[in-house]
């Protein structure tokens, strides 16, 4: 399928798909005219990539773990556990920092003279 067809089937922009290809996350073969052609399995590959990216994981980490789905295509191999745990720790720290900021803003708001 063409990159435009892959984009339409996945809802991912052509630009993002090119970025995924440049980073080795999806593969395309080139026609003699230089056009990209993707296998039908690329739809599922992009869905998996988006799953990790939607969780906020960096592309470099996604490149390491996206191939870690087990044969059923639904479950992840245990090799992903550390990367997920590390990213969850980062997300939790951001949440904690935002909670601190909210508390400080609330205290500052109480100081506003009305």
TORPA-4810 file (N, C-alpha, C, O; in nm, 3 decimals):
<nodes>
NODE_1_0.084_-0.117_0.000_0.000_0.000_0.000_0.089_0.124_0.000_0.204_0.119_0.044_X
NODE_2_0.035_0.234_-0.049_0.110_0.359_-0.053_0.113_0.423_0.085_0.040_0.382_0.175_X
NODE_3_0.198_0.522_0.099_0.205_0.592_0.227_0.074_0.666_0.255_0.032_0.678_0.370_X
NODE_4_0.011_0.715_0.150_-0.119_0.782_0.167_-0.226_0.686_0.215_-0.309_0.721_0.299_X
NODE_5_-0.224_0.565_0.162_-0.321_0.463_0.206_-0.294_0.423_0.350_-0.388_0.406_0.428_X
NODE_6_-0.168_0.408_0.385_-0.133_0.374_0.523_-0.177_0.486_0.618_-0.227_0.460_0.727_X
NODE_7_-0.157_0.608_0.575_-0.201_0.722_0.655_-0.352_0.719_0.675_-0.401_0.740_0.786_X
NODE_8_-0.425_0.693_0.569_-0.572_0.690_0.577_-0.620_0.577_0.667_-0.717_0.594_0.742_X
NODE_9_-0.554_0.464_0.661_-0.597_0.348_0.741_-0.561_0.360_0.888_-0.627_0.300_0.973_X
NODE_10_-0.459_0.438_0.918_-0.414_0.446_1.057_-0.447_0.579_1.123_-0.445_0.590_1.246_X
NODE_11_-0.479_0.681_1.044_-0.503_0.813_1.100_-0.376_0.885_1.140_-0.380_0.986_1.210_X
NODE_12_-0.263_0.835_1.095_-0.132_0.895_1.125_-0.087_0.972_1.002_-0.100_0.924_0.889_X
NODE_13_-0.035_1.091_1.023_0.003_1.175_0.909_0.115_1.111_0.827_0.194_1.031_0.878_X
NODE_14_0.120_1.149_0.702_0.226_1.102_0.612_0.361_1.144_0.668_0.458_1.067_0.663_X
NODE_15_0.369_1.264_0.719_0.495_1.313_0.776_0.541_1.224_0.891_0.659_1.188_0.900_X
NODE_16_0.448_1.187_0.980_0.484_1.101_1.093_0.528_0.963_1.042_0.623_0.905_1.094_X
NODE_17_0.459_0.911_0.943_0.496_0.779_0.888_0.637_0.784_0.829_0.714_0.690_0.847_X
NODE_18_0.671_0.891_0.761_0.808_0.904_0.708_0.908_0.907_0.823_1.016_0.848_0.815_X
NODE_19_0.871_0.977_0.930_0.959_0.984_1.049_0.978_0.845_1.109_1.089_0.807_1.145_X
NODE_20_0.870_0.769_1.120_0.880_0.632_1.173_0.972_0.549_1.085_1.055_0.473_1.135_X
NODE_21_0.958_0.564_0.954_1.043_0.488_0.862_1.189_0.529_0.878_1.277_0.442_0.882_X
NODE_22_1.216_0.658_0.886_1.354_0.706_0.901_1.419_0.655_1.029_1.540_0.639_1.037_X
NODE_23_1.336_0.629_1.131_1.386_0.579_1.258_1.380_0.427_1.269_1.403_0.371_1.377_X
NODE_24_1.351_0.361_1.160_1.354_0.216_1.156_1.236_0.147_1.222_1.243_0.027_1.251_X
NODE_25_1.127_0.220_1.247_1.011_0.161_1.314_0.919_0.087_1.217_0.854_-0.010_1.254_X
NODE_26_0.915_0.134_1.094_0.838_0.064_0.989_0.926_0.057_0.866_1.017_0.137_0.847_X
NODE_27_0.897_-0.041_0.783_0.979_-0.061_0.663_0.894_-0.046_0.538_0.777_-0.084_0.535_X
NODE_28_0.955_0.010_0.437_0.890_0.024_0.307_0.989_-0.023_0.201_1.110_-0.012_0.216_X
NODE_29_0.934_-0.074_0.095_1.016_-0.101_-0.022_0.990_0.011_-0.122_0.883_0.072_-0.121_X
NODE_30_1.086_0.037_-0.206_1.072_0.144_-0.303_1.044_0.086_-0.441_1.103_-0.014_-0.483_X
NODE_31_0.952_0.152_-0.510_0.925_0.113_-0.648_1.038_0.168_-0.735_1.123_0.243_-0.686_X
NODE_32_1.040_0.132_-0.861_1.143_0.184_-0.952_1.133_0.335_-0.964_1.231_0.402_-0.996_X
NODE_33_1.014_0.389_-0.939_0.995_0.533_-0.943_1.029_0.599_-0.809_1.020_0.721_-0.797_X
NODE_34_1.067_0.520_-0.710_1.107_0.573_-0.580_0.995_0.590_-0.481_1.016_0.644_-0.373_X
NODE_35_0.874_0.544_-0.515_0.761_0.555_-0.424_0.766_0.446_-0.318_0.809_0.334_-0.344_X
NODE_36_0.722_0.481_-0.197_0.720_0.384_-0.087_0.600_0.290_-0.105_0.493_0.331_-0.149_X
NODE_37_0.622_0.164_-0.070_0.513_0.067_-0.064_0.528_-0.008_0.067_0.635_-0.058_0.101_X
NODE_38_0.417_-0.015_0.140_0.416_-0.080_0.271_0.336_-0.209_0.264_0.239_-0.220_0.190_X
NODE_39_0.379_-0.305_0.343_0.306_-0.432_0.353_0.177_-0.409_0.431_0.168_-0.315_0.509_X
NODE_40_0.078_-0.495_0.412_-0.047_-0.482_0.489_-0.024_-0.486_0.640_-0.102_-0.429_0.716_X
NODE_41_0.081_-0.553_0.684_0.111_-0.561_0.828_0.155_-0.427_0.886_0.161_-0.412_1.008_X
NODE_42_0.186_-0.331_0.801_0.229_-0.200_0.850_0.119_-0.130_0.928_0.147_-0.048_1.016_X
NODE_43_-0.007_-0.160_0.897_-0.118_-0.100_0.971_-0.108_-0.138_1.118_-0.121_-0.052_1.206_X
NODE_44_-0.087_-0.264_1.145_-0.073_-0.310_1.284_0.055_-0.257_1.346_0.057_-0.223_1.465_X
NODE_45_0.162_-0.249_1.269_0.288_-0.194_1.321_0.268_-0.050_1.367_0.315_-0.012_1.474_X
NODE_46_0.199_0.029_1.286_0.174_0.169_1.321_0.084_0.178_1.444_0.105_0.263_1.530_X
NODE_47_-0.016_0.091_1.453_-0.104_0.090_1.570_-0.022_0.065_1.696_-0.045_0.129_1.799_X
NODE_48_0.071_-0.027_1.690_0.155_-0.058_1.806_0.247_0.059_1.841_0.265_0.093_1.958_X
NODE_49_0.305_0.119_1.740_0.391_0.236_1.762_0.312_0.346_1.831_0.358_0.405_1.928_X
NODE_50_0.192_0.372_1.781_0.107_0.478_1.838_0.070_0.447_1.982_0.058_0.538_2.064_X
NODE_51_0.051_0.321_2.014_0.018_0.282_2.151_0.126_0.329_2.247_0.097_0.386_2.352_X
NODE_52_0.251_0.303_2.212_0.362_0.346_2.297_0.378_0.498_2.296_0.399_0.558_2.401_X
NODE_53_0.367_0.559_2.179_0.382_0.705_2.172_0.270_0.775_2.247_0.293_0.878_2.310_X
NODE_54_0.149_0.722_2.240_0.037_0.781_2.314_0.058_0.772_2.464_0.000_0.850_2.541_X
NODE_55_0.140_0.676_2.506_0.175_0.665_2.648_0.287_0.762_2.684_0.330_0.768_2.799_X
NODE_56_0.334_0.838_2.584_0.438_0.938_2.609_0.579_0.886_2.605_0.672_0.955_2.645_X
NODE_57_0.596_0.764_2.558_0.730_0.707_2.555_0.811_0.770_2.442_0.758_0.795_2.333_X
NODE_58_0.939_0.796_2.466_1.025_0.855_2.362_1.043_0.758_2.244_1.042_0.636_2.261_X
NODE_59_1.059_0.815_2.127_1.072_0.734_2.006_1.188_0.635_2.014_1.178_0.523_1.964_X
NODE_60_1.297_0.676_2.077_1.413_0.585_2.090_1.376_0.461_2.171_1.422_0.351_2.141_X
NODE_61_1.294_0.478_2.274_1.249_0.365_2.355_1.150_0.281_2.274_1.155_0.158_2.277_X
NODE_62_1.060_0.348_2.204_0.962_0.276_2.122_1.034_0.187_2.023_0.993_0.074_2.001_X
NODE_63_1.140_0.237_1.963_1.216_0.158_1.865_1.270_0.029_1.927_1.283_-0.072_1.859_X
NODE_64_1.303_0.035_2.056_1.356_-0.084_2.124_1.247_-0.184_2.162_1.271_-0.304_2.161_X
NODE_65_1.127_-0.135_2.195_1.027_-0.224_2.255_0.911_-0.261_2.162_0.834_-0.352_2.193_X
NODE_66_0.899_-0.193_2.050_0.781_-0.217_1.965_0.779_-0.360_1.909_0.672_-0.410_1.874_X
NODE_67_0.891_-0.423_1.899_0.897_-0.560_1.848_0.873_-0.664_1.957_0.885_-0.784_1.932_X
NODE_68_0.840_-0.620_2.077_0.830_-0.711_2.190_0.689_-0.765_2.216_0.661_-0.815_2.325_X
NODE_69_0.602_-0.757_2.118_0.473_-0.822_2.132_0.493_-0.972_2.113_0.569_-1.014_2.026_X
NODE_70_0.423_-1.051_2.193_0.434_-1.196_2.179_0.352_-1.242_2.059_0.284_-1.162_1.995_X
NODE_71_0.359_-1.369_2.029_0.298_-1.424_1.908_0.151_-1.391_1.890_0.105_-1.381_1.777_X
NODE_72_0.077_-1.375_1.999_-0.065_-1.345_1.984_-0.089_-1.202_1.936_-0.200_-1.167_1.897_X
NODE_73_0.016_-1.118_1.938_0.005_-0.982_1.891_-0.064_-0.886_1.986_-0.079_-0.768_1.956_X
NODE_74_-0.108_-0.937_2.100_-0.182_-0.855_2.195_-0.099_-0.829_2.320_-0.097_-0.717_2.371_X
NODE_75_-0.031_-0.929_2.369_0.044_-0.918_2.493_0.189_-0.882_2.466_0.243_-0.907_2.358_X
NODE_76_0.250_-0.821_2.566_0.390_-0.781_2.555_0.480_-0.880_2.626_0.443_-0.937_2.729_X
NODE_77_0.597_-0.900_2.571_0.699_-0.984_2.632_0.751_-0.915_2.757_0.747_-0.792_2.767_X
NODE_78_0.797_-0.993_2.851_0.847_-0.939_2.978_0.964_-0.844_2.961_0.993_-0.765_3.051_X
NODE_79_1.032_-0.850_2.847_1.148_-0.761_2.824_1.108_-0.614_2.823_1.194_-0.527_2.835_X
NODE_80_0.980_-0.585_2.809_0.931_-0.447_2.804_0.907_-0.392_2.944_0.897_-0.270_2.962_X
NODE_81_0.898_-0.478_3.042_0.858_-0.437_3.177_0.947_-0.325_3.233_0.895_-0.229_3.290_X
NODE_82_1.078_-0.336_3.218_1.168_-0.234_3.274_1.146_-0.098_3.207_1.141_0.005_3.276_X
NODE_83_1.132_-0.097_3.075_1.110_0.029_3.003_0.978_0.092_3.045_0.970_0.214_3.063_X
NODE_84_0.876_0.011_3.061_0.746_0.064_3.104_0.753_0.119_3.245_0.701_0.227_3.273_X
NODE_85_0.817_0.046_3.334_0.831_0.089_3.473_0.910_0.219_3.482_0.873_0.310_3.557_X
NODE_86_1.019_0.228_3.406_1.101_0.350_3.407_1.019_0.469_3.357_1.025_0.577_3.415_X
NODE_87_0.945_0.449_3.249_0.865_0.559_3.197_0.753_0.596_3.293_0.721_0.714_3.309_X
NODE_88_0.694_0.498_3.356_0.589_0.526_3.454_0.645_0.608_3.570_0.578_0.697_3.621_X
NODE_89_0.767_0.578_3.612_0.831_0.657_3.717_0.849_0.803_3.673_0.827_0.895_3.752_X
NODE_90_0.889_0.823_3.549_0.906_0.958_3.496_0.772_1.032_3.494_0.763_1.148_3.533_X
NODE_91_0.668_0.964_3.447_0.535_1.024_3.442_0.487_1.058_3.583_0.431_1.165_3.606_X
NODE_92_0.507_0.967_3.677_0.465_0.992_3.815_0.537_1.112_3.874_0.477_1.192_3.946_X
NODE_93_0.665_1.126_3.844_0.740_1.242_3.892_0.683_1.371_3.835_0.672_1.472_3.905_X
NODE_94_0.646_1.369_3.707_0.585_1.488_3.646_0.453_1.522_3.713_0.423_1.639_3.737_X
NODE_95_0.374_1.419_3.744_0.246_1.440_3.813_0.269_1.502_3.950_0.201_1.596_3.990_X
NODE_96_0.367_1.447_4.022_0.399_1.500_4.155_0.443_1.646_4.145_0.402_1.729_4.227_X
NODE_97_0.526_1.678_4.046_0.571_1.816_4.027_0.453_1.908_3.996_0.446_2.019_4.048_X
NODE_98_0.362_1.862_3.912_0.244_1.943_3.879_0.153_1.961_4.001_0.095_2.068_4.020_X
NODE_99_0.142_1.857_4.083_0.064_1.871_4.207_0.125_1.978_4.297_0.053_2.059_4.356_X
NODE_100_0.258_1.978_4.308_0.327_2.081_4.387_0.299_2.220_4.331_0.273_2.314_4.406_X
NODE_101_0.306_2.232_4.200_0.279_2.362_4.137_0.135_2.407_4.164_0.111_2.525_4.192_X
NODE_102_0.042_2.314_4.157_-0.098_2.349_4.182_-0.116_2.397_4.326_-0.185_2.496_4.351_X
NODE_103_-0.056_2.327_4.420_-0.066_2.369_4.560_-0.008_2.509_4.580_-0.066_2.591_4.651_X
NODE_104_0.105_2.535_4.518_0.166_2.668_4.530_0.077_2.774_4.467_0.060_2.882_4.523_X
NODE_105_0.022_2.744_4.351_-0.069_2.840_4.287_-0.193_2.866_4.372_-0.239_2.980_4.382_X
NODE_106_-0.246_2.762_4.433_-0.361_2.780_4.522_-0.326_2.870_4.640_-0.405_2.955_4.679_X
NODE_107_-0.206_2.850_4.698_-0.162_2.935_4.809_-0.146_3.080_4.763_-0.184_3.173_4.833_X
NODE_108_-0.090_3.098_4.644_-0.072_3.233_4.590_-0.208_3.298_4.563_-0.227_3.418_4.585_X
NODE_109_-0.301_3.219_4.515_-0.434_3.271_4.485_-0.502_3.322_4.612_-0.576_3.420_4.608_X
NODE_110_-0.475_3.256_4.723_-0.532_3.299_4.850_-0.478_3.433_4.895_-0.540_3.501_4.977_X
NODE_111_-0.363_3.473_4.843_-0.300_3.600_4.880_-0.350_3.717_4.798_-0.319_3.833_4.827_X
NODE_112_-0.429_3.687_4.695_-0.480_3.793_4.608_-0.584_3.874_4.683_-0.681_3.819_4.735_X
NODE_113_-0.563_4.006_4.689_-0.659_4.095_4.755_-0.776_4.120_4.661_-0.758_4.155_4.545_X
NODE_114_-0.894_4.101_4.714_-1.013_4.120_4.632_-1.080_4.251_4.665_-1.182_4.285_4.606_X
</nodes>
